[in-house]
Amino acid sequence: MAERKHVLVRLDPAVHDAVAKWAADDLRSVNAQIEFALRLALKQVGRSPKA
């Protein structure tokens, strides 16, 4: 597996709270939930990352 990239993301507190609740509901960390949401968005626009 390739080395993971580190990215600092500034979020509105309300957005963070919503993502944190979504993550808890899905038994994921906030970080994993953000990656999940980004992958969903990329798939929707036809820009899924190469395997």
Helices and strands as residue ranges (DSSP letters): H 13-25, H 30-44
